[in-house]
């Protein structure tokens, strides 16, 4: 075999290989073309998607702010501009927008990977994103005006860098409406109680009036007698006494006659009683009016120190008529309890809602003679505990986990608004860092246990307030 | 199997044994491709085995020796063609584990359909245990690559091979143990003659 033959075969192989390589190149070129077409399509879709996302962000009702680990703001949507009245956020830090403290700072920068953070609780991992449950804090507008904002924050990682997103909602209007609603709800309750109140006031007024009528009649009789006594006195000082002795004797006889008519022993016995009853009646009226006045005070934004036992008694006082028709109330109040720092108006309303619920449960299922509501207070592990127990039918197991939901009611259409227990939950848990639990055994009856931080144990941390029902 | 392995085998034989032996190797192998390979193509590995057997027939050199020598040649070529994989690497013990975790990852990016052997690496008291596993019986090729790698980095290590599984060349473990006395490395010749 000659070298030429060998080279010829090698050339043939190289030619075949070259053609194969060319075919492969053509195939790959076609693949690249198709891939490019797909990529272009994908890029167009992504561009469109980005525009849609941008439009959604810009038109969202809530303020959306994106910032980095240092807090430098990267995105500030239109609603955020409106909420904060900021024309430019260039170079601004997220901390410039809020009244920060260590707790707010930790909430603005949630980190699920740091369980040891003093304020790290309240966040959880969802789809690999650390999400912080909504919290409220004071925010600043550009004008310097402050407002209450609700903020939800999340932490994400893109391309190795950490970014945070804050959804900001201006609560100014909602807070105002809530206050108005709360006041309206209270006034509605007051209105409902008015009839009972009228009865409460009418009864003592009735016997005070009767007593005064009696005193008036008695005094008229006494006035005649007093006039005779005056005449007798005048005769005593007369220099012509002897000449007038017959007239004097006659006057004395008349006094005797009038005394018998007046019935002195009866008056001596009845006068103190009538006066005492009248004073008692006036005191009863004063007490009801005082309780009503304290109960209907407008909600205050600031907490004050109150005697919780007195608050309970005031609430019961304005409900006396309702209670009288439905249930007996047993009180077991710890008189040594220290004052409670709270929003007294809202707490009164919450107690009224719970007692009203108890009355309605009893009325619906039992005769009035059997109705019993037990209210007890005590100090328990640094908390003031209030227990309200009724012997109604209890809460059905099927709705136990929903009773605190807003607008949830078992009453017929047009009767219940479903706001009562939701309001109680909001007041106890959200506004006082307390807890509320409902216990409803299968045998019947319901006990609501409210725990509020005692003044000496007030903490800023929110309680674990599981809405648990056993 | 990627065509580069075939083209490199033919080039090695042409360079070391001459164009005539290479021609006879190809002709005697009677492969479906007829010996026409392009480095970016993909071919049946059985064609490589046929060519090596044919070469053994032509040269009277045992197949394992031929395949190991080819492995050494391939390592040298890979070093020339893909220097980026060797950047900042100073020893075979550092390089070999990267074949699975880095080089094969990069190869799959370019050739998603590539059927690559797997290599596992484990360090035990300073000894690297490097295990080859494949559906193809090329443990000898792996041995040639490993030994050429050690020679390249001039590591003072002793390489031992332990056949695993059925002992048919589809599975083998290589240990790279440091030589205590730090003797000069005895490199094997890479050429066939």
Interface residues (C-beta under 8 A of the other chain):
Chain A: X3 X6 X7 X9 X10 X12 X13 X14 X15 X16 X17 X18 X20 X21 X24
Chain B: X19 X20 X23 X26 X27 X34 X35 X36 X37 X38 X40 X41
